[in-house]
């Protein structure tokens, strides 16, 4: 058979341009057939096929990062940018967004607290980023929408799945997590080391590769369908061929492997230790980037294969590579037992099989090529002196990469300590931090610093100007005057840290207390001919729970008071006080609730949870009154008040308490003090409230939907996209489980209110797949308001 038939890959071209390791690759959209590469040399480069021969030309070089660039992805075309955008992530903690024709960034996304090492783009302009700070972030245009928290170590890989709202993250904590609308739905366990890469096969299946040298195929539902072995060291990247389940992988064993029908069909060795990244172009050609800074393209097409001279030059370069036996890529090597050159007369049994021979005292490594029927030399095996660990950021420590990780023994009997170090670090600061972190005697400072310098001789970078922040630890720089150099301040939660309610921005109108429920009286549909107008959203005022039967509530309170323990028992006077409070807040009376009444109520709501519900009901009704609202929600007492209500939102608690606590939270929104408090505590309240979705009690679901709606009303007034993102996530999550149409209706009104007059919120709702979730309600016949409201929302989407 002719060489190259049967789909064997051979060199197409080698591209020189980057000054250091090529760490990321992605196929480009424009110009067609091209790709983008990023490197430790701090640049990104756009390559396009040159029409004349089989190569590529560098179209332009993009700079915007102050440190290594580690990942890249393409953001699909939009009306504004019909050629799409290029996103790159770096060790400076930033993400730069470029257009295809400008070397400077269009804008920069800041928010991660450590290296951004993975990016993936979705529909409607969404971008997912993964970082060594253990979080992933969802961005829309230039804003962070959500932060996905749950991994316990660096996130090395992220992918947005084709089905809307689903995202995957792979981490150094050895797990993969599936996220839906910003919440972790499932954790996949099986890998035995850092997960380094992810690739999507279909809506239902994906692949992962890891430092445990295996590739796994998973079903979204959780089970691992297959494990593929072949690599002998860390696998850094995985990429799928278009329109099929075949894929390619690259890793620390100097190889690119091509997998067909679940088998490793071809192994291509490279003259570089670390093959960091790969991508498959539309025509099936494979691009790989490695630690020697060279990009190589391989093809199965005879027309595009490199000339005989170029292939010979590549093989010569490969044969001169020195292979360090300590990496274990070739198994255990005992030089004394190796056969001589005659061993190469026997053909190999499978593609990529390696064979070692000894010739004149030198050990050489060869690899069998099935397509060419010959042994190709892949390098000389050199006895490693063990003097240097310098492997361009290969040593892993706590899930992050370093140039070196030293083991330090401070005294004979004590434990040994790991000291990670990058050549860009200051040896003295590193030594200082190391001693501080491990509570070691500062007297060792000179010794440790000298040890570092002696063991990294000649390994300094050219530029050591001040602006060179440490590429890997970035944060761990000791700055005199700061705390011990370790940042002990917990990261601000993106949800609660932002979105402060600004007084004066919300309407000051107080909804009339005790008015009719706005939801039952409306939406009466006149005649089919009448043009239905949108009376549903954007909703301007909070929805409250006003129905009350004071006599029943007080009767229950008295009955339970009889069974209360001595310390909790209320006196006759206390009961009269609470009766007065109820009448003052329910009957639009001119009386103002008194401090004494509120103190008595506070004692009652702190009753044991099996008897507290009538007191909670009094709280729910009275918190609508401005005086009561101000008292419980103002600066001085609000913390206890929120803690009390959230305590009842415990999935294992009593349903009556869950329901009344949710209703009380809804009723807080009628006054300014309550609104301000609810907005300030939004992250915490929403996180607890969403736990209430799991039950089947429709009244609880309606109260949860109403709480979400009241948040939507506030968020519509203050343009806070992070708040809207959290609210959309809750709507999407709750919409999955609720059956009751009143709850559905209130969620639809909330959704409509959130996305009215806000294109970013519309895009975000689409990217979460909310439109497909609600479509079914457009055909509900009764009550008509569900169908009508749903159609108005779908019009916006």
Legacy VTK file of the C-alpha trace (Angstrom):
# vtk DataFile Version 3.0
C-alpha trace
ASCII
DATASET POLYDATA
POINTS 797 float
0.000 0.000 0.000
1.211 3.490 -0.724
2.460 5.378 2.272
-0.218 7.708 3.547
-3.114 5.553 2.349
-5.280 4.076 5.088
-5.321 7.394 6.874
-1.850 7.439 8.437
-0.810 10.927 9.547
2.491 12.460 8.398
4.080 15.868 8.841
2.482 18.711 6.875
4.630 21.578 8.199
6.583 22.967 11.170
5.889 26.577 12.172
8.462 28.647 13.992
7.359 31.909 15.605
6.773 31.540 19.315
9.784 32.104 21.553
8.738 29.620 24.262
6.386 26.683 24.945
3.163 26.666 22.938
0.505 26.068 25.613
-2.827 26.395 23.790
-4.339 25.944 20.319
-7.804 26.334 18.838
-9.108 26.155 15.289
-10.062 29.579 13.971
-13.307 30.642 12.334
-11.851 33.448 10.307
-9.988 33.273 8.027
-11.269 29.728 7.277
-8.843 26.842 7.777
-6.664 28.770 10.226
-5.946 28.434 13.917
-4.781 30.455 16.928
-1.853 29.554 19.201
-0.805 30.948 22.609
2.508 30.662 24.390
4.632 31.236 27.451
6.191 34.061 25.383
3.068 36.102 26.374
1.646 36.303 22.838
-1.216 34.811 20.863
-0.773 34.293 17.114
-3.304 33.849 14.331
-2.155 31.461 11.557
-3.767 31.170 8.111
-3.176 28.600 5.371
-0.972 30.015 2.642
-2.508 29.237 -0.697
0.772 28.433 -2.415
2.326 25.551 -0.520
1.409 23.307 2.380
2.182 25.744 5.152
0.622 28.483 7.247
1.496 32.146 7.608
1.356 34.134 10.816
-1.349 36.706 10.104
-0.809 38.662 13.284
0.576 38.523 16.781
-1.605 39.623 19.728
-0.248 40.930 23.027
-2.177 41.910 26.122
-1.010 39.657 28.943
1.761 40.602 31.364
2.652 36.934 31.841
2.463 33.488 30.199
-0.624 32.860 28.065
-2.009 29.411 28.819
-5.299 28.906 26.952
-7.366 30.175 24.045
-10.827 29.782 22.531
-12.920 31.381 19.808
-16.151 33.227 20.651
-18.628 32.597 17.785
-19.719 35.426 15.469
-22.390 37.889 16.609
-24.095 40.818 14.895
-21.514 43.136 16.431
-18.490 40.934 15.584
-19.409 38.899 12.481
-15.917 37.322 12.412
-16.080 36.170 16.014
-13.616 37.056 18.794
-10.533 35.399 20.280
-10.317 34.892 24.063
-7.005 34.108 25.800
-6.339 33.313 29.469
-3.066 33.872 31.273
-0.957 33.533 34.366
-1.613 37.225 35.075
-5.111 36.058 36.204
-6.742 37.899 33.282
-8.689 36.996 30.160
-8.033 39.149 27.069
-10.603 39.426 24.289
-9.283 40.245 20.782
-10.895 40.907 17.416
-9.302 38.997 14.512
-7.680 42.095 13.051
-6.183 43.991 15.987
-3.059 43.022 17.953
-4.295 44.819 21.104
-7.177 43.511 23.243
-10.700 44.830 22.722
-11.195 44.438 26.496
-9.876 42.463 29.471
-11.901 40.372 31.919
-10.640 40.583 35.487
-11.956 38.593 38.433
-9.990 35.379 38.805
-7.421 35.331 41.619
-4.924 32.986 39.957
-3.877 31.626 36.553
-6.698 31.211 34.029
-5.835 27.899 32.361
-8.939 26.925 30.403
-11.637 28.649 28.308
-14.727 27.462 26.435
-17.360 29.460 24.580
-21.095 28.853 24.277
-24.023 30.323 22.419
-25.152 33.931 22.782
-21.704 35.245 23.672
-21.175 33.286 26.895
-17.648 32.330 27.926
-16.643 29.830 30.628
-13.225 30.139 32.290
-11.408 27.777 34.682
-8.662 28.866 37.045
-6.131 27.696 39.596
-8.170 29.729 42.126
-10.489 26.612 42.176
-13.433 28.442 40.580
-14.925 28.641 37.118
-16.628 31.829 35.979
-19.361 32.433 33.411
-18.921 35.682 31.471
-21.300 37.458 29.127
-19.622 40.109 26.985
-17.471 42.009 29.482
-19.202 41.000 32.738
-18.905 38.062 35.108
-22.380 36.505 35.509
-21.726 33.608 37.839
-18.948 31.919 39.744
-19.055 28.119 39.963
-17.699 27.081 43.352
-17.264 23.517 44.560
-13.898 22.156 43.421
-11.209 21.918 46.089
-8.209 22.424 43.777
-7.244 24.116 40.506
-9.684 23.796 37.586
-7.580 22.734 34.579
-10.346 22.122 32.037
-13.769 23.594 31.202
-16.322 22.933 28.444
-19.777 24.280 27.660
-22.035 21.435 26.471
-24.264 21.799 23.410
-27.425 21.488 25.503
-28.053 24.946 26.886
-27.152 25.740 30.436
-24.922 22.668 30.956
-21.225 23.111 31.727
-18.347 20.796 32.668
-15.273 21.484 34.797
-12.286 19.174 35.393
-9.977 19.727 38.337
-6.758 18.840 40.115
-9.042 17.436 42.832
-9.387 14.452 40.367
-13.107 15.064 39.759
-15.239 16.433 36.943
-18.386 18.395 37.785
-21.495 18.995 35.680
-23.191 22.365 36.286
-26.694 23.336 35.286
-27.729 26.991 35.410
-24.813 27.652 37.742
-25.448 24.825 40.224
-23.445 21.600 40.524
-25.716 18.742 39.392
-23.268 15.835 39.436
-19.663 14.917 40.232
-17.813 12.316 38.142
-15.131 10.354 39.993
-12.731 7.780 38.565
-9.545 9.556 37.510
-6.666 8.966 39.909
-4.865 12.275 39.320
-5.445 15.846 38.029
-8.006 16.040 35.223
-6.286 18.062 32.466
-8.568 18.078 29.434
-12.209 17.664 28.354
-13.773 17.145 24.922
-17.438 16.910 23.923
-18.643 13.945 21.833
-22.388 14.688 21.811
-25.165 16.108 23.965
-24.942 12.919 26.031
-21.239 11.986 26.073
-17.841 13.532 26.706
-14.172 12.548 27.098
-11.635 13.492 29.759
-7.860 13.041 30.009
-5.704 13.235 33.107
-2.296 13.042 34.721
-3.065 9.370 35.456
-2.247 8.725 31.744
-5.787 7.577 30.951
-8.639 8.879 28.820
-12.195 8.221 29.982
-15.467 8.341 28.084
-18.454 9.387 30.193
-22.193 9.616 29.891
-23.708 12.880 31.138
-25.864 10.739 33.458
-22.724 9.821 35.400
-21.377 6.478 34.312
-17.941 5.935 32.851
-18.408 3.998 29.587
-14.781 3.283 28.723
-11.177 3.866 29.799
-8.428 4.173 27.173
-4.798 3.421 28.029
-1.775 4.090 25.845
0.093 7.144 27.066
2.908 6.518 29.540
2.793 9.899 31.272
0.530 12.914 31.915
-2.021 13.567 29.138
-2.357 17.318 28.669
-4.892 17.741 25.922
-7.615 15.993 23.974
-9.427 17.043 20.807
-12.225 15.348 18.840
-12.408 14.830 15.061
-15.385 16.583 13.433
-18.548 14.449 13.025
-17.263 11.256 14.652
-16.131 9.783 17.955
-12.435 9.505 17.084
-10.021 11.765 18.917
-6.390 12.789 19.436
-4.371 13.264 22.637
-0.987 14.746 23.529
1.091 14.486 26.669
4.290 14.490 28.649
5.535 11.281 26.936
6.638 13.303 23.869
3.781 11.919 21.795
0.659 12.708 19.828
-1.725 9.736 19.715
-4.551 9.239 17.231
-7.454 7.117 18.466
-9.844 5.386 16.036
-12.736 3.147 17.125
-11.483 3.192 20.696
-7.960 1.974 19.840
-4.716 3.923 19.601
-4.286 3.732 15.805
-1.107 5.812 15.481
1.567 7.297 17.733
3.670 10.215 16.492
6.717 11.078 18.621
7.990 14.646 18.761
11.434 16.063 19.525
10.108 17.837 22.641
9.396 16.451 26.092
6.014 18.135 26.681
3.401 18.121 23.946
1.086 20.612 25.621
-1.817 21.024 23.243
-3.562 19.870 20.096
-6.532 20.817 17.954
-8.171 19.228 14.924
-8.900 21.455 11.917
-12.071 21.111 9.820
-10.180 19.155 7.153
-9.040 16.591 9.764
-5.450 17.877 9.986
-3.988 17.909 13.502
-2.083 20.877 14.970
0.157 20.305 18.013
2.121 22.708 20.227
5.053 21.688 22.398
7.705 22.791 24.866
10.198 23.543 22.066
8.032 26.485 20.932
7.386 24.912 17.524
3.898 24.258 16.145
3.621 21.156 13.954
0.737 20.228 11.680
0.120 16.604 10.661
-2.116 15.446 7.823
-3.494 12.227 6.366
-3.857 13.880 2.948
-1.159 13.106 0.376
-1.597 16.503 -1.306
-0.820 18.322 1.930
2.034 16.084 3.156
5.400 17.847 3.537
8.158 17.316 0.985
10.558 14.380 1.412
13.293 16.834 2.534
11.107 18.335 5.267
10.064 14.906 6.540
13.722 13.815 6.565
14.676 16.959 8.506
11.921 16.222 11.055
13.103 12.608 11.441
16.709 13.772 11.880
15.649 16.226 14.568
13.668 13.466 16.287
16.561 10.982 16.113
18.852 13.501 17.819
16.504 14.149 20.724
17.807 12.979 24.084
15.376 10.921 26.114
15.697 10.984 29.884
15.117 7.438 31.171
13.869 8.844 34.499
10.578 9.954 32.922
9.646 6.278 32.608
8.211 6.838 29.122
10.085 3.801 27.809
9.632 1.560 30.828
12.477 0.414 33.067
15.713 0.504 31.104
18.598 -1.760 31.904
21.303 -0.775 29.423
23.283 -3.998 29.965
20.490 -6.281 28.726
19.711 -4.451 25.484
20.118 -6.129 22.064
22.162 -4.623 19.218
21.149 -3.014 15.931
20.194 -6.400 14.386
17.088 -6.296 16.614
15.635 -3.705 14.186
15.422 -6.350 11.409
12.326 -7.805 13.096
9.200 -5.813 12.195
7.077 -4.300 14.958
3.676 -5.657 15.898
1.698 -2.422 16.337
1.983 1.239 15.432
3.914 3.288 17.958
5.633 0.268 19.536
9.052 1.298 20.897
12.253 -0.705 20.850
15.590 0.113 22.492
18.931 -1.040 21.098
22.543 -0.566 22.150
25.060 0.485 19.516
28.680 1.283 20.418
27.727 1.802 24.051
24.946 4.256 23.118
21.303 3.462 23.821
18.938 4.443 20.994
15.132 4.411 20.915
13.077 3.479 17.844
9.378 3.434 17.096
7.546 1.205 14.578
5.518 2.913 11.855
2.832 0.631 10.413
2.096 2.875 7.443
5.748 2.947 6.361
6.713 -0.532 7.526
9.937 0.651 9.202
11.538 1.573 12.515
11.990 5.344 12.962
14.593 6.577 15.432
12.997 8.746 18.106
16.068 9.707 20.118
19.083 8.784 22.205
18.556 7.615 25.759
20.943 9.578 27.943
21.821 8.674 31.522
20.354 11.632 33.343
22.685 13.284 35.839
19.694 14.179 37.987
21.217 17.617 38.489
18.348 19.655 37.150
14.620 19.541 37.439
14.224 22.410 35.017
11.377 21.270 32.794
9.552 24.458 31.877
6.955 24.455 34.594
6.310 20.749 34.687
6.598 19.878 38.317
3.223 19.814 39.988
2.737 20.850 43.581
-0.747 21.132 45.091
-2.244 20.993 41.588
-0.235 23.931 40.182
2.858 23.933 37.974
6.332 25.050 39.014
9.767 25.009 37.445
11.140 23.189 40.507
9.791 21.528 43.610
12.612 20.959 46.110
12.481 18.711 49.145
14.041 20.406 52.154
15.133 18.530 55.281
15.578 20.983 58.099
16.887 18.471 60.581
17.603 14.760 60.493
14.705 13.608 62.630
11.969 16.042 61.552
9.666 15.874 58.531
10.804 17.054 55.104
9.079 20.029 53.457
8.248 20.748 49.817
9.421 24.079 48.445
7.942 25.040 45.046
9.991 27.547 43.044
9.830 29.310 39.682
12.871 30.834 38.024
11.044 34.151 37.927
10.765 34.194 41.727
13.028 36.059 44.069
14.964 33.321 45.991
14.947 35.389 49.196
11.204 36.061 49.165
10.524 32.419 48.330
12.719 31.285 51.201
11.068 33.770 53.545
7.543 32.618 52.568
8.562 28.980 52.854
9.855 29.448 56.414
6.746 31.418 57.382
4.342 28.902 55.893
5.953 25.958 57.686
6.596 27.777 60.984
10.329 27.261 60.648
13.072 29.240 62.337
13.852 32.470 60.380
17.546 31.774 61.035
17.434 29.349 58.090
16.716 32.205 55.649
20.256 32.526 54.223
20.666 28.784 54.011
17.418 28.150 52.134
17.927 31.080 49.754
21.448 29.876 48.995
20.156 26.329 48.446
17.666 27.664 45.884
20.328 29.705 44.072
22.833 26.834 44.028
20.250 24.441 42.611
18.963 26.748 39.891
22.291 28.072 38.636
22.020 29.846 35.322
18.269 29.381 35.255
17.169 32.965 35.566
15.016 34.777 33.087
16.356 37.669 31.058
14.018 40.260 32.425
13.671 40.498 36.157
12.087 43.906 36.306
9.710 44.658 39.165
6.592 44.374 37.078
7.366 40.688 36.553
4.931 39.214 38.987
5.577 35.579 39.718
4.011 33.582 36.885
2.654 30.747 38.923
2.035 31.729 42.475
1.175 35.307 41.544
-0.622 35.753 44.797
2.007 34.290 47.065
4.355 37.255 46.654
5.244 38.683 50.032
4.663 42.427 50.049
6.110 44.206 53.079
3.301 45.821 54.977
0.761 43.259 53.896
-0.059 40.327 56.142
2.355 37.410 56.128
2.100 37.239 52.393
-0.576 34.605 52.542
-3.885 36.141 51.714
-6.072 35.129 54.583
-8.945 37.329 53.562
-11.560 35.049 52.063
-12.413 35.824 48.484
-15.384 38.140 48.263
-18.368 36.250 47.020
-19.251 37.704 43.647
-22.906 37.514 44.501
-23.090 39.211 47.851
-20.166 41.524 47.344
-21.887 43.246 44.502
-25.337 44.585 43.943
-25.707 46.861 46.890
-29.144 48.413 46.918
-28.914 52.166 46.365
-31.437 54.136 48.419
-33.598 56.322 46.276
-33.398 54.057 43.276
-36.443 52.017 44.195
-39.888 53.462 44.258
-40.755 54.696 47.697
-44.398 53.902 47.300
-45.510 51.499 49.956
-48.005 48.939 48.730
-51.283 49.287 50.621
-51.237 46.808 53.445
-54.071 44.356 53.330
-54.894 45.016 49.662
-56.223 42.224 47.467
-53.734 39.725 46.171
-52.853 41.229 42.791
-52.601 37.809 41.266
-56.015 36.410 41.752
-58.004 39.358 40.539
-56.243 39.825 37.284
-55.909 38.241 33.898
-59.579 37.744 33.250
-59.617 37.099 29.529
-62.414 38.956 27.706
-62.899 37.551 24.254
-60.679 35.780 21.828
-60.858 38.793 19.550
-59.634 41.248 22.160
-55.956 42.000 21.663
-54.239 40.622 24.753
-51.976 43.272 26.240
-49.069 42.483 28.533
-50.438 43.303 31.969
-48.046 40.843 33.594
-44.568 42.315 33.516
-42.306 44.108 34.176
-43.881 43.984 37.606
-43.327 47.171 39.593
-44.288 46.261 43.160
-43.685 43.411 45.525
-46.260 40.658 45.870
-47.282 39.933 49.459
-49.159 37.275 51.391
-51.980 39.141 53.122
-54.757 36.648 53.822
-55.311 36.539 57.579
-57.611 35.064 60.174
-56.465 36.721 63.429
-58.961 34.800 65.573
-57.670 31.424 64.379
-54.025 32.445 64.705
-54.523 33.677 68.290
-56.558 30.594 69.178
-53.727 28.317 68.000
-51.147 30.455 69.809
-53.051 30.142 73.114
-53.531 26.403 72.679
-49.805 25.793 72.022
-48.811 28.211 74.785
-50.562 25.804 77.158
-48.120 23.045 76.187
-45.016 25.294 76.140
-42.290 24.786 78.745
-42.048 27.297 81.623
-39.183 29.261 80.094
-41.148 29.839 76.871
-44.658 30.293 78.289
-46.298 33.649 77.565
-48.406 35.358 80.259
-52.026 36.433 79.737
-50.693 39.982 79.304
-48.282 38.824 76.600
-51.147 37.235 74.678
-53.188 40.443 74.863
-50.145 42.387 73.624
-49.828 40.091 70.588
-53.564 40.408 69.924
-53.152 44.208 69.828
-50.171 43.883 67.485
-52.226 41.742 65.108
-55.118 44.183 65.050
-52.746 47.138 64.582
-51.140 45.489 61.550
-54.112 43.734 59.950
-56.998 46.173 60.227
-55.459 49.312 58.758
-55.991 50.828 62.202
-54.326 54.100 63.065
-52.529 52.529 66.004
-48.769 52.142 65.708
-47.187 48.903 66.973
-45.198 49.529 70.153
-41.705 48.466 71.192
-43.257 46.293 73.892
-45.376 44.459 71.320
-42.322 43.806 69.132
-40.270 42.485 72.059
-43.064 40.081 72.921
-43.293 38.940 69.291
-39.511 38.364 69.202
-39.811 36.120 72.287
-42.621 34.168 70.644
-40.831 33.605 67.323
-37.929 32.117 69.272
-40.152 29.296 70.532
-39.138 25.661 69.795
-39.776 24.760 66.178
-42.624 22.331 66.830
-44.851 25.090 68.288
-43.517 28.299 66.744
-45.695 28.499 63.611
-48.542 30.735 64.919
-45.914 33.239 66.116
-44.262 33.098 62.670
-47.642 33.808 61.140
-48.012 36.933 63.295
-44.518 37.967 62.159
-45.465 37.335 58.524
-48.488 39.639 58.815
-46.958 42.349 60.964
-43.702 42.773 59.012
-45.775 44.523 56.307
-46.323 47.441 58.682
-43.693 50.198 58.206
-42.895 50.377 61.934
-42.393 46.631 62.291
-40.490 46.438 59.017
-38.152 49.228 60.096
-37.650 47.596 63.502
-36.675 44.136 62.253
-34.896 45.089 59.018
-32.965 48.184 60.045
-29.247 48.151 60.717
-29.261 47.215 64.356
-31.285 43.988 64.508
-31.353 42.720 60.974
-28.674 40.057 61.418
-30.638 38.131 64.069
-33.811 38.552 62.035
-32.328 36.995 58.872
-30.594 34.220 60.850
-33.931 33.399 62.487
-35.839 33.147 59.189
-33.088 31.228 57.368
-32.982 28.726 60.233
-36.512 27.659 59.257
-35.504 27.111 55.600
-33.985 23.781 56.476
-35.090 20.957 54.128
-35.551 18.676 57.149
-37.599 21.187 59.148
-41.371 21.461 59.542
-43.278 22.437 56.394
-45.463 24.981 58.204
-42.340 26.840 59.364
-40.726 26.667 55.924
-43.869 28.106 54.351
-44.329 30.941 56.848
-40.636 31.885 56.794
-40.733 32.154 52.988
-43.922 34.227 53.170
-42.405 36.506 55.817
-39.365 37.058 53.548
-41.730 37.959 50.678
-43.606 40.428 52.882
-40.360 42.168 53.918
-40.241 43.682 50.422
-43.164 46.070 50.988
-41.018 48.676 52.747
-37.737 50.359 51.975
-35.875 48.967 55.013
-36.983 45.436 54.153
-36.051 45.808 50.483
-32.609 47.079 51.382
-32.003 44.197 53.772
-33.295 41.592 51.305
-31.025 42.944 48.575
-27.987 43.071 50.846
-28.499 39.471 51.973
-29.606 38.240 48.556
-26.863 35.659 48.031
-27.425 34.014 51.378
-31.246 34.104 51.249
-31.500 32.751 47.696
-29.036 29.953 48.417
-31.087 28.806 51.417
-34.479 29.365 49.812
-33.693 27.254 46.752
-33.325 24.228 49.039
-37.108 24.423 49.453
-37.634 23.274 45.868
-37.164 19.618 46.761
-40.489 19.138 48.581
-43.867 18.574 46.955
-45.887 21.157 48.914
-47.416 23.474 46.313
-47.867 26.356 48.779
-44.148 26.281 49.535
-43.430 26.305 45.803
-45.731 29.316 45.331
-43.993 31.163 48.182
-40.564 30.331 46.694
-41.701 31.582 43.272
-43.036 34.772 44.899
-39.749 35.410 46.696
-37.957 35.079 43.341
-40.501 37.450 41.770
-39.966 40.072 44.481
-36.216 39.881 43.860
-36.864 40.304 40.129
-38.923 43.449 40.864
-35.996 44.976 42.810
-33.372 43.861 40.286
-35.370 45.378 37.426
-34.949 48.773 39.098
-31.224 48.554 39.792
-29.207 47.305 36.865
-27.236 44.557 38.564
-26.413 41.786 36.099
-24.784 39.505 38.707
-27.968 39.668 40.779
-30.063 38.930 37.702
-27.803 35.979 36.884
-28.393 34.484 40.318
-32.122 35.085 40.020
-32.242 33.505 36.530
-30.373 30.506 37.858
-32.958 30.105 40.639
-35.877 30.467 38.191
-34.364 27.857 35.884
-33.668 25.458 38.765
-37.094 25.827 40.385
-38.937 25.685 37.033
-37.626 22.116 36.630
-39.447 20.814 39.705
-42.638 22.800 40.261
-45.969 21.339 39.138
-48.369 23.962 40.449
-49.451 26.432 37.757
-49.691 29.389 40.140
-46.034 28.866 41.060
-45.165 28.527 37.352
-47.070 31.745 36.597
-45.166 33.698 39.250
-41.843 32.345 37.945
-42.826 33.444 34.428
-43.651 36.955 35.664
-40.301 37.010 37.502
-38.507 35.924 34.335
-40.298 38.528 32.214
-39.536 41.257 34.750
-35.834 40.311 34.922
-35.227 40.365 31.182
-37.434 43.346 30.255
-35.347 46.213 28.827
-32.039 44.347 29.317
-30.353 42.661 26.348
-27.604 41.081 28.487
-30.224 39.416 30.672
-32.023 38.135 27.544
-28.751 36.633 26.246
-28.032 35.081 29.601
-31.515 33.544 29.851
-31.055 32.034 26.389
-27.648 30.637 27.246
-29.160 28.946 30.303
-31.761 27.369 28.007
-34.694 28.923 29.844
-36.690 29.346 26.620
-36.757 25.590 25.999
-37.768 25.013 29.633
-40.873 27.204 29.480
-42.165 26.476 25.945
-44.620 23.857 27.203
-46.540 26.474 29.194
-47.478 28.400 26.053
-50.234 25.850 25.411
-51.784 25.618 28.900
-55.528 26.247 28.576
-56.435 27.041 32.196
-55.668 29.440 33.791
-55.266 31.580 30.657
-52.785 33.902 32.411
-50.081 31.177 32.346
-50.280 30.796 28.577
-50.469 34.529 27.923
-47.597 35.421 30.202
-45.479 32.606 28.780
-46.011 33.878 25.237
-44.978 37.384 26.214
-41.774 36.001 27.744
-41.030 33.850 24.671
-41.456 36.938 22.468
-38.580 38.566 24.361
-36.432 35.468 23.998
LINES 1 798
797 0 1 2 3 4 5 6 7 8 9 10 11 12 13 14 15 16 17 18 19 20 21 22 23 24 25 26 27 28 29 30 31 32 33 34 35 36 37 38 39 40 41 42 43 44 45 46 47 48 49 50 51 52 53 54 55 56 57 58 59 60 61 62 63 64 65 66 67 68 69 70 71 72 73 74 75 76 77 78 79 80 81 82 83 84 85 86 87 88 89 90 91 92 93 94 95 96 97 98 99 100 101 102 103 104 105 106 107 108 109 110 111 112 113 114 115 116 117 118 119 120 121 122 123 124 125 126 127 128 129 130 131 132 133 134 135 136 137 138 139 140 141 142 143 144 145 146 147 148 149 150 151 152 153 154 155 156 157 158 159 160 161 162 163 164 165 166 167 168 169 170 171 172 173 174 175 176 177 178 179 180 181 182 183 184 185 186 187 188 189 190 191 192 193 194 195 196 197 198 199 200 201 202 203 204 205 206 207 208 209 210 211 212 213 214 215 216 217 218 219 220 221 222 223 224 225 226 227 228 229 230 231 232 233 234 235 236 237 238 239 240 241 242 243 244 245 246 247 248 249 250 251 252 253 254 255 256 257 258 259 260 261 262 263 264 265 266 267 268 269 270 271 272 273 274 275 276 277 278 279 280 281 282 283 284 285 286 287 288 289 290 291 292 293 294 295 296 297 298 299 300 301 302 303 304 305 306 307 308 309 310 311 312 313 314 315 316 317 318 319 320 321 322 323 324 325 326 327 328 329 330 331 332 333 334 335 336 337 338 339 340 341 342 343 344 345 346 347 348 349 350 351 352 353 354 355 356 357 358 359 360 361 362 363 364 365 366 367 368 369 370 371 372 373 374 375 376 377 378 379 380 381 382 383 384 385 386 387 388 389 390 391 392 393 394 395 396 397 398 399 400 401 402 403 404 405 406 407 408 409 410 411 412 413 414 415 416 417 418 419 420 421 422 423 424 425 426 427 428 429 430 431 432 433 434 435 436 437 438 439 440 441 442 443 444 445 446 447 448 449 450 451 452 453 454 455 456 457 458 459 460 461 462 463 464 465 466 467 468 469 470 471 472 473 474 475 476 477 478 479 480 481 482 483 484 485 486 487 488 489 490 491 492 493 494 495 496 497 498 499 500 501 502 503 504 505 506 507 508 509 510 511 512 513 514 515 516 517 518 519 520 521 522 523 524 525 526 527 528 529 530 531 532 533 534 535 536 537 538 539 540 541 542 543 544 545 546 547 548 549 550 551 552 553 554 555 556 557 558 559 560 561 562 563 564 565 566 567 568 569 570 571 572 573 574 575 576 577 578 579 580 581 582 583 584 585 586 587 588 589 590 591 592 593 594 595 596 597 598 599 600 601 602 603 604 605 606 607 608 609 610 611 612 613 614 615 616 617 618 619 620 621 622 623 624 625 626 627 628 629 630 631 632 633 634 635 636 637 638 639 640 641 642 643 644 645 646 647 648 649 650 651 652 653 654 655 656 657 658 659 660 661 662 663 664 665 666 667 668 669 670 671 672 673 674 675 676 677 678 679 680 681 682 683 684 685 686 687 688 689 690 691 692 693 694 695 696 697 698 699 700 701 702 703 704 705 706 707 708 709 710 711 712 713 714 715 716 717 718 719 720 721 722 723 724 725 726 727 728 729 730 731 732 733 734 735 736 737 738 739 740 741 742 743 744 745 746 747 748 749 750 751 752 753 754 755 756 757 758 759 760 761 762 763 764 765 766 767 768 769 770 771 772 773 774 775 776 777 778 779 780 781 782 783 784 785 786 787 788 789 790 791 792 793 794 795 796
